[in-house]
């Protein structure tokens, strides 16, 4: 057998981790196969990657908060907050996710 697993082996490995739902396209199958060791959560009759579910929830919370800020305080403040959020995420990425918090609960990026 070659160094790369065959599609059938990948499908079986993905089905074992994620359930009976088989991805149709090979790119999605490869995506799930490479991430089969990561945490999953139950999602209907199969399992989903936990980080995908958490990201979806986080995006919904962020958009809800930004929409509230825009409606209450206007577009200028919305843009300031969005820029600050982008900067904060960029700093977190640069620090490899090791964010430190000050005593006043503000990040060191401010």
KAHU-V344241 format. One record per residue. N is the residue number from 1. RES is the residue in three letters. PHI is phi in radians with two decimals (999 if undefined). PSI is psi as a letter, one per 20 degrees, with the letter a starting at -180 (999 if undefined). NEAR is the number of other ideal C-beta (glycine too) atoms within 10 Angstrom. Layout:
N/RES/PHI/PSI/NEAR, N/RES/PHI/PSI/NEAR
This chain:
1/UNK/999/q/6, 2/UNK/-1.26/r/5, 3/UNK/-1.13/h/4, 4/UNK/-1.54/p/9, 5/UNK/-1.14/q/13, 6/UNK/-1.23/r/10, 7/UNK/-1.00/h/12, 8/UNK/-1.10/g/8, 9/UNK/-1.11/h/12, 10/UNK/-1.11/g/20, 11/UNK/-1.04/g/16, 12/UNK/-1.14/g/12, 13/UNK/-1.13/g/15, 14/UNK/-1.15/g/22, 15/UNK/-1.09/h/15, 16/UNK/-1.11/h/9, 17/UNK/-1.49/g/16, 18/UNK/-1.77/i/20, 19/UNK/1.79/a/16, 20/UNK/-1.38/i/7, 21/UNK/-1.30/o/15, 22/UNK/-1.74/p/15, 23/UNK/-1.13/p/17, 24/UNK/-1.40/g/7, 25/UNK/-1.52/q/8, 26/UNK/-1.17/h/11, 27/UNK/-1.12/g/7, 28/UNK/-1.21/h/12, 29/UNK/-1.03/g/17, 30/UNK/-1.08/g/15, 31/UNK/-1.00/g/13, 32/UNK/-1.18/h/22, 33/UNK/-1.07/g/19, 34/UNK/-1.17/h/10, 35/UNK/-1.90/j/16, 36/UNK/-1.13/i/14, 37/UNK/-1.50/i/6, 38/UNK/-1.44/r/12, 39/UNK/-1.11/q/11, 40/UNK/-2.23/r/19, 41/UNK/-2.31/q/12, 42/UNK/-1.18/p/10, 43/UNK/-2.46/n/15, 44/UNK/1.24/c/8, 45/UNK/-1.52/j/8, 46/UNK/-2.44/a/15, 47/UNK/-2.03/q/15, 48/UNK/-2.21/q/17, 49/UNK/-1.08/p/19, 50/UNK/-1.06/g/13, 51/UNK/-1.17/h/14, 52/UNK/-1.18/g/14, 53/UNK/-1.12/g/15, 54/UNK/-1.12/g/12, 55/UNK/-1.10/g/11, 56/UNK/-1.03/g/11, 57/UNK/-1.14/g/10, 58/UNK/-1.08/g/11, 59/UNK/-1.04/g/10, 60/UNK/-1.09/g/10, 61/UNK/-1.14/g/10, 62/UNK/-1.09/g/12, 63/UNK/-1.12/h/10, 64/UNK/-1.10/g/10, 65/UNK/-1.11/g/12, 66/UNK/-1.13/h/15, 67/UNK/-1.09/g/11, 68/UNK/-1.11/g/11, 69/UNK/-1.10/g/17, 70/UNK/-1.07/g/16, 71/UNK/-1.15/g/9, 72/UNK/-1.41/g/9, 73/UNK/-1.96/i/12, 74/UNK/1.70/r/10, 75/UNK/-1.16/h/9, 76/UNK/-1.07/g/9, 77/UNK/-1.20/h/12, 78/UNK/-0.96/g/17, 79/UNK/-1.13/h/13, 80/UNK/-1.07/g/12, 81/UNK/-1.14/g/15, 82/UNK/-1.09/g/14, 83/UNK/-1.10/g/10, 84/UNK/-1.13/h/12, 85/UNK/-1.11/g/13, 86/UNK/-1.06/g/10, 87/UNK/-1.07/g/13, 88/UNK/-1.10/g/15, 89/UNK/-1.17/g/11, 90/UNK/-1.08/g/11, 91/UNK/-1.12/g/14, 92/UNK/-1.07/g/14, 93/UNK/-1.15/g/9, 94/UNK/-1.10/h/9, 95/UNK/-1.54/j/13, 96/UNK/0.97/k/7, 97/UNK/1.38/j/7, 98/UNK/-1.59/n/6, 99/UNK/-1.53/p/12, 100/UNK/-1.93/q/8, 101/UNK/-2.00/q/9, 102/UNK/-1.43/r/9, 103/UNK/-1.05/h/5, 104/UNK/-1.46/j/6, 105/UNK/1.21/j/6, 106/UNK/-1.80/q/10, 107/UNK/-1.21/q/14, 108/UNK/-1.23/i/10, 109/UNK/-1.29/i/15, 110/UNK/-1.63/999/10
